[in-house]
């Protein structure tokens, strides 16, 4: 989650729109894109999932896949990072890669990818 937060902070610095904001408190990341809507992404510790609510595609629950080393939506096997990259690219009219795939390569491998 910290890697995603840093990527989104960098993105919003690049975009430079005062109406856009990202916050992270108590396991809940909120990305406000003004009139384009708000994303809410939060950890669900009891079931080791990440829940995402998108203003474009609605709510989704992501489970970590060891074989893919990524957070995947069980209904279509799409990675959370791919969805965010695509939706934000369209919303902001620019090519976006948040770099949130291959989770374990970006965290200390002694911890679960869920702990990030």
N, C-alpha and C positions, 0 to 999 in steps of 0.2 A: 504494500500500500504506500510505503514511503517513496519507492521508485516512481510510482504513478503520480503521487503528489508533486514530486520534484519536476517530472516531465510536464505536468499541467501548469505549474508555476512558470516554467521556462516558456511554454507556449503562450501563456497570457502576457508575459513580458514582451514577447515578440509581436503579438497582435496589438497590444497597446490600447485596448478599449476599456475605458473606465467603468463601463457597465458590466464587465466580465470579472468574475471573482472565483477563487478556489479556497476552500477551508477544509480543515481536517480536525475533528474533535471526537474523542471517545470511540474510535473505530469507524466513524462515519465521515466520508469524503463528499463534499458538496461542490459541484461545479455549476456556477450560475453564468449563463450566457445571455443575459438581458432578455429581450423579447423572443429569443430563439428557444428559451426554456432552461430547465435545471436538471442536471444529472445528480443522482444520489447513489453512492456506492458504499456499501457497508459490509463489514465482516459479520458472519454468523458463527461465533465460536462453538456452540453446541453441536452443530452439524458440519463444521469445517467447510462452509460455503462462503462465497462472496455474492451478495445480492446487488443488482444494478437496476436502477430505474432510469429510463431514458425518455426524454421528451419526444423522441422520434419513433422508437421501437417498443416502448413500454417496459414492463418489469421482466427481469430474467434472473435465474439463480445459477451460479457457476460453481462447478466442482473441480478440484484439482485433479488433473490426469498425470500420473507419473510417467506414463509412456510417451506422452506428448510434451511433458514438462510445461504445462500451461493450464490456465483456467478455462474450462469448456462448458458450454451450455448443452445440457443433455439432449434437448430436442433436435438440435441440428449440428452438434459437435463443433460449432463455431467458437473460436477463441474470443475472450472478452477484449483483448487488445485489438484484434482485427475489427470487431464491431466499433469500438471507440475510434480507431483510426479512420474508418470509412465514414462514420456519422459526423465526426468533427471536421474531416476534410470537406464534406459537403456543406456543413453549417458555416464554416469559416472561409470557404472558397479558396482553399490552399491545401497542398499535399502535406499530410500529417502522419508521422510515425512516432508514437509515444515510446516505443522501445520497451514494451512490457510483455514480450514473449520470452520463452526459454527462461523461466523464472529462476531456477536454481543457479544459473550462471551469474545472476545478479545479486544473490544473497549469500550469506555465509552458509555453506552446505551442512553445517552442524545443526541448523535449525530447519524446521518445516517451512516450505514456501508460503504457508498460510501465515506465518509469523511476521512477514514483511509488512 
